[in-house]
Amino acid sequence: MIGFGPNAPWGAVSQIDCRAKARDPRIRPLAFRVYFAALGWGNRLGHAEFAEGALASILGAEGAPLTKQAVQKGVTAAKALGLVAGDSGARCLVLPQHHFQNGGKGAASCRVHALRTSA
């Protein structure tokens, strides 16, 4: 069940659309694409796990992945803007629970942060 508090309005987003926006190099700055990746791949815990180098490939353009430094810079900028939580990194982007909840199907665990819940 999704709940942001008593009488708190909320809406939904398409994770498919967010994934497309994460891949769109026209969207600037990079921090926004990092945020769309977090939304697009976020699981029931609000964690978006990626294999080594996967986020760099998603954020890259024309088949060329971004460098590790460019990815880190984008993640750092997204953290500074409050778009993702402070414990986010290239292997797992974390959305704050006050911002994102996924009541649907999918994992309720995170290998990167060693979390598992029955949620």
N, C-alpha and C positions, 0 to 999 in steps of 0.2 A: 504494500500500500504506500502511496506517495502522500506525504504530508509536510507542508512547510510552516505549519502553525495554524491556530484557529483563525478562520475567515481570511487566510492568506491567499490571494489570487495567484494562479500559476498557469503556465502554458506548456506546450510540448514542442519539441523540435524533431525533425527527421534526421536520424543518424546517417542515413544514406546521403542526404544533402550536405550534412556537415563534413562527411568524408570527401565529397567532391570539392567543397570549399577548402579543405586542408590541402588538397593537391593543386589548387589553382594559384599559379605564381603571380597572377595579377593582383591578388589580395595582399595588401601591404598595410602595416609592417608585418614582419614574419611572426610576431607575437600573436596576431589574430589567427594565423594559420595553425599555430601550435594549439591555440584554444579550440579551434574547430576540430583538430585531431583528437583532443581530449574528449570533446562532446561526441564525436563520431564513433569512437571506439570505447567509450566509457562503459564499464560493466555495472552490475547492481551495487557495487561499492563506490562507484564514481572513479574507479581506477581504469586507465587505458594502458594496458601492457603492450609492449612492442619487443620483438626479437632484436638482437644486436643489429644495428644499422637500418632497421625497418623505418624508423621515424625519419631518418635522413633521406631515404628513398621516397617516402610519401611527400616530404617537403621539397624535394629536388624538382628540377625542371628539365623537360625534354629528355627524360631517362637518365639524367646525371644526378646522383644523390648529393646532398649538401655535405660539406665537411663536418667533422665532429665539432669543430669550433663554431661554425655557423649555427648548427643545431643548438649547441649550448647557449649561444648568444640569444637565440629566439626563445628558448625555455626561460632563461634568466629574465628577459624582457616581459614575458607572459607572467612570471611570478611577481615582478615589480608592479605590474598593472593589476594584480589581484585576479587574473584570469584563471590561473591554476595555483594550487597550494604549494607552499614552500618546500615540501618533500618531493616535489616532481623532479623528474630527470628524463633523459632521452629514452630510458627503458620503461618508464611508467609515468604518465601524466595523471595527476590527481586533481579532481574537481571537489571543491568544498561541498559538504552535504547541505549547507544552507542554500546552495545554488543548483545542485544537480542531484536528482534521485532517479533511479531506473527501477521501476516496479515490474518490468517485463522479464523475459527469459534471459539467461546468460549467467556467466560466472559470478559467484559471490566470494571471490578469493583474489589474492594478488601474490604471485611468487616473489616479485621484486621486494615487496614490503612485508613478506611472510604473514599474510593475513588470510584467514578463512573464517567464514561465518555461515550460519544456517539461514541467513536472511533470504 
